[in-house]
Amino acid sequence: MTATAPKFFKAIADLSVATPGQYDYLARELRAAGAIPSSTRGQSAPAITRAQAVAILVAVAINAKPSEAVALLPEWLAAASEEGGNTLAHELESILSSDADDVAEVRIARDRPFAVVLRSDGSVAEFGLTDHKAAIAAGYIVAPLRVEFVMSDGGLAALAGEFRETGGGWGKHP
């Protein structure tokens, strides 16, 4: 069975407060932008890749109007690590490529391109605009308290496990 983008949206439904209608609208916008497959549907639909799964997760995390979330998506995906060299997109793809056992949670800010990956060993990796004043200077309307989308270790492990078991695309069972 091949799981398509709509099936992936259902798999992450517990991670967000969005309604099925909001997911459908977001999926249409992501398809129109070329971020997820728009080819055949049903049984012969292509499996989504890790990069496409990351785009869906981050678009859901941004929690703006779907058209705005898709427009903002490149900024969040390109958010660079404070240590340099790694982006949020690369980090999330890496998590989905592993068993995700070393990840305690991922927190993605909704008001600016900023994310935190908390590891089980206590280490922390920050991506994007970590400084409140820098985010305001970059034109973001930043709330006094950061509103975040949080993906727990259990949810991440389940998503990563699906990719690991299928050898690639989400839900593509041999």
KOLLUM-74593 format. One record per residue: x, y, z of N, C-alpha, C, O in turn. Coordinates in steps of 0.02 Angstrom, whole numbers, plus 50000, padded with zeros to 5 digits. Layout:
// residues N
XYZXYZXYZXYZ;...
//
This chain:
// residues 174
500424994150000500005000050000500445006250000500915006650039;500305010949957500675017249954500275022649989499685023749973;500585025950036500245031450070500395037850034500975039350019;499885041550021499945047949986499975053650036499945052550097;500045059650010500065065550054499445065850099499515067350158;498835064650073498255064850119498315059850176498105061250232;498595053950162498685049050216499205051350266499145050050326;499715054850242500215057550287499905062950331500045063250391;499485067150302499135072150341498735068850397498725071250454;498405063250382498025059750434498485057050488498305056850547;499085054950469499565052250517499805057550566499985056050623;499815063850544500045069250589499465073050620499565078050655;498855070850609498265074450634498295075450709498065080550734;498565070650746498595071250819499105076450842499105078450900;499535078550797500045083450815499805090650808500165095250827;499215091650783498975098350769498235099050786497885094050794;498005105050791497305106350805496905107850742496325109550746;497225107250684496885108650621496335103550607496375097850628;495845105850571495295101450551495465097950486495915100250450;495115092550468495235089250403495155094050345495525093550296;494685098550349494585103450295495195108050287495385109750232;495495110050344496095114150340496675110350309497065113150271;496725103850326497255099750296497145099150221497625099550182;496525098250200496375097750128496575104150092496875103950038;496405109750121496575116250092497335117050088497595119250037;497685115250142498415115750143498715111050091499195112950057;498455105050085498705100250035498625103049964499065102349923;498055106249951497945109249884498465114649871498745115049816;498605118749921499095124149912499805121249903500185123649861;499975116049941500625112849933500695109549864501225109949834;500165106449840500175103449773500275108849720500675108049674;499905114249726499955119749678500665122749677500895124949624;500995122749734501675125349738502205120249717502795121849712;501985114049705502455108749685502825105549743503315101949733;502595106849805502945104149863502765096849877503155093249909;502195094649853501995087649859501725085249792501525089349751;501705078649780501505076049715500785078049697500345078249740;500685079449634500005080949610499815076349553499325077649517;500195071049544500055066349489499475061749507499015063749543;499495055749484498945051049493498745050349566499145051349612;498125048549575497855047749643497635040549652497635036649604;497445038749712497195032049725497755026949731498295028649756;497635020849709498115015349717498785016549684499295014149708;498805020249628499435021349592499765027949610500225030049575;499535031249661499825037549681500535036449707500675031349739;500985041049692501685040149715501745041149790501385045149821;502215037549819502365038549890502715045249897503065047449852;502615048549955502965054849965503665053549992503785048450025;504115058049977504805057450000504875060650069504415063850094;505455059750099505595062950164505555070550157505295073950201;505825073250103505815080550093505105083050088504945088350115;504665079350055503965081350050503615080650118503205084850135;503795075550155503505074650222503725080450267503315082950307;504345082550262504595088250302504215094550282504035098450326;504105095550218503725101450195503025101450226502775106650247;502705095650228502035095150258502065096850333501675100850358;502535093650368502595094850440502705102250456502385105050501;503155105350420503315112450433502725116950413502585121750448;502395115450358501815119450338501265118950390500935123950405;501155113050418500675112150472500895116150533500485119350566;501535116050548501805119550606501715127150600501575130450650;501805129850541501765137050532501065139550551500995144950579;500555135650536499875137050559499605143750536499215146950572;499805145950478499515152050450498975149850401498825143950395;498675154650365498225152750311498635148350265499225149750255;498335143250236498735138650193499145142150139499725140350129;498865147150106499255150650054499845154350085500375154650055;499755157150145500305160550179500825155550204501425156750200;500595149750230501055144650254501505142250197502105141350207;501215141250138501605139050081502105144450060502675142850042;501905150750062502355156250045502925156850095503485158550076;502785155450159503295155950211503735149750217504285150050245;503515144150190503845137750197504595137950181504985135350220;504815141050125505535141050110505965144350165506525142150177;505695149550197506075152850251506175148250310506715147950339;505655144550329505705139950386506165134050368506585132150408;506095131350308506505125550288507245127450285507685123350300;507385133650265508085135950257508385138650322508965140650323;507995138650376508255141250440508885137450459508885131350466;509435141250466510085138150478510225137050552509975140650595;510625132050565510845130450633511315135950658511675138950618;511305137050723511775141850752512495139650741512945143850735;512605133050737513275130450726513465131050652514045130250634;512985132550610513105133350538513105126850500513225121550528;512965127350436513005121650392512375117450385512255114750332;511975116950437511385112650435510765116950435510735122050469;510255114950397509625118550396509095114450432509195108450445;508545117550448507995114050480507745108450435507595103050459;507695109750370507455104550323507915098450327507675092850331;508575099650325509055094150327509005090350393509025084150394;508935093950448508885090850514508265086450519508305080850544;507695088950496507075085050499507105078950453506865073550471;507405079750394507495073950350507945068750383507825062750377;508465071150416508925066550452508555062850507508675056850517;508115066250543507725063050596507275057650566507225052250593;506945059250510506515054350478506905048650447506615043350434;507555049650435507975044350407508245039650461508485034150446;508185041750524508455037750579507885034450616507305034550594;508035031550673507505028650714507205033950761506715032550796;507495039850762507255045550802507265044250877506955048050915;507615039050899507645037450970508035042751010507925043451070;508485046350976508885051251012508565058151014508855062851041;507955058850987507605065250986507045065151038506605060851036;507065069951083506535070451133505935074151105505365072051114;506065079751070505535083351037505815088550990506395090550995;505385090750945505545096250899505025101650910504425100250909;505255107750920504805113450930504915118350872505475120550859;504375119950837504415124650781503995130750798503395130150810;504305136550798503955142850813503465144250756503605143050698;502895146950774502385148650725502445155850700502175157550648;502805160050736502825167150719503455169450682503495175150660;503945165150676504565166850641504935160350624504805155150656;505395160550575505765154450559506265152750614506835155050614;506035148750662506445146850719506205139950742505605138650746;506685135650757506515128950783507055126650830507625128850827;506855122150875507305119150923507225111550919506665109050921;507785108050915507775100750919508095098850985508685100250997;507695095651028507935093551093508105086151089507675082051071;508725084351105508945077351103508845074051171508815077451223;508805067551170508705063751232509285064651280509195064051341;509885065951254510465066951298510515073951328510985075551364;510015078151313509995084851340510285090151294510225096151308;510595088151239510865093151193510305096551154509765093751145;510445102651132509945106751099510245109551035510815112051035;509875109250980510075112450918509545117550900508945115950897;509745123850888509285129150871509395131150798509955131250774;508845132750764508855134450694508475141050684507955142150714;508745145350640508385151350620508495157350666509015158050697;507985161550669508015167750706507915166450780507355166650806;508465165150815508435163550886508325169750929508045169350983;508545175450905508505181650943507845185250928507675186450870;507485186850980506845190250976506905196950938506495198350893;507405200850954507495207350922507675206650848507455210650807;508075201550832508255200450762507635198450721507575200450663;507195194650751506575192750717506135198750703505845199350649;506095203250751505705209450741506035213750687505695216450644;506705214350690507065218250640506975215350569506995219050520;506885208750565506785205450500506065206150476505895203850421;505635209450516504955210750494504425206050519503845206450498;504605201550564504115196950591503755200150650504055203750690;503115198750657502725200950714502785195450766502485190150760;503175196750817503355191750866502965192850930502965198250958;502645187550953502255187851015502735187851075503285185251071;502515190851131502945190851191503095183751214503645182351239;502615179251207502725172251223502735168351157502295169151115;503235164151149503295160451086502765154951082502685150951129;502395154851027501905149651014502245144550969502525146250917;502225138250990502595133050955502155127150935501645125750966;502375123850883502105117350863502605112350890503195112750873;502385107550931502835102850963502695095850937502135093350939;503225092650913503185085650892503575081550943504175082550953;503235076950976503545072951028503955067250999503915065750939;504345064051043504755058451021504335052750994504535049450945;503755051351023503335045850999503075047050929503095042450888;502835053050915502585054650848503145054450796503055051850741;503715057350814504285057250768504525050150755504685048350698;504555046150808504795039250800504325035250755504545031250715;503675036450762503185032850719503275034850646503265030550602;503355041350634503445043550564504115040950536504135038650479;504645041350576505295038950554505275031350543505575028850495;504925027850587504875020550579504535018550515504735013650484;504035022250494503695020850431504175021550372504185017350327;504575026850373505065027750319505595022250321505785019550269;505825020450380506345015350387506095008650362506455005150326;505485006750381505215000250362505074999750288505084994250259;504935005350256504765005150185505355006550140505305006150079;505925008250170506525009450130506495015850089506845016350039;506105020550109506075026750072505415030350080505275032950134;505015030350028504405034150028503915032050081503855026150098;503555036850107503055035750159502555030550136502215031550085;502505025150173501985020250160502105015750100501655011850083;502675016050068502795011950009503065005150031503665004250039;502605000450041502794993750065502994989350007502654989349956;503534985550015503764981249961503274975549947503394971449903;
//
